[in-house]
């Protein structure tokens, strides 16, 4: 009778995943089962290297088959969960099979464009409370009014604002096939948010890797369909979520939102610096809550000072994208789930956003865009 | 984001022993896997294995590449600037 030890002895002649250490010593063998001369062996591998590991798998199978008394041998490769980025990759692998593409190989996981989505842009700010989500929402609606097919991804998992801004209360459904989530469409824009999946007011208490995993799934496991632009509403700051977005997709650009006062601008500068570091083109800086026109007397007050973002943009050598006033109607429509660009597109307030959208579109399609990634060749 | 530092091609040659990198301005250089591995910017400072080779390579966002080496090291993200620096020194 062939036993487990015979299998392991035979496998000692096969180099493990690193190409040197014999398989039994490599720690990659996940399980060996022998029953009635039929051998089953599972080898844990990093799913990123599945293609390269095929040679090892075939060799191991041949070695076991050559053993006297072995009727059949089946060696399978299993994905090893080695870290936060591994989980979504394992998913992607499952998908390729789920969609009935025989022999489909897992794609290289990182920085690959999302099929169907032309450009992904991030709306970010250095600090919270500057109106980033309101800007992202109205910018998306503005881009849609310019005739683009637009999606909104709410990446602020700890403080999702899109359900309230868009006035969406329903839950997203599973798309045909049951593998992907369907975004919810409102005002002609497709929206996905963690807020659709948890009660309003309940807290999402997650560690970094959970956030990374959720964002990767929102990008790749949502049935976005064909989009010209996906607007990503970032959480404030320069943390895990921002880095995940910058590493997972080739971002076409970033829009930085800031209020004009110095306290906000200092943080906006950090945002600019972060995107520079990861080579994400800066589409420009928006000055939100730029000025206040009194509805009673018509007098204008520069509550947070004025023009600071313009100066900062000039100092940083990035375009200035425009000023959005601090305005009661913008606040009311945002809280009421009927964003101003959708509910009153001809209002002067909406015009500020439409101008912003036009400038963003111009720098996306005419200005400095993200350059092509280098060609990768492994001989 | 200096223009000249953007690479146009990363080519792994000689069974993973050499990385050939070509930049937009035409600069091309070969960097040995050992040298690349030793220059890894990772916080994981495990000593390189002898005769280390590159077994995989992927791009990270718009700004870096990650190499997986035969000694199991794969946590270094090599920015275009770092690759440029290594190329200029060879």
Interface residues (C-beta under 8 A of the other chain):
Chain A: X18 X19 X20 X46 X48 X49 X52 X108 X109 X110 X111 X246 X247 X248 X249 X250 X251 X276 X277 X278 X279 X280 X281 X370 X371 X373 X374 X375 X376 X377 X378 X379
Chain B: X1 X6 X7 X8 X9 X10 X11 X12 X13 X14 X15 X16 X53 X55 X56 X57 X58 X59 X60 X61 X62 X63 X64 X65 X66 X68 X70 X71 X72 X80
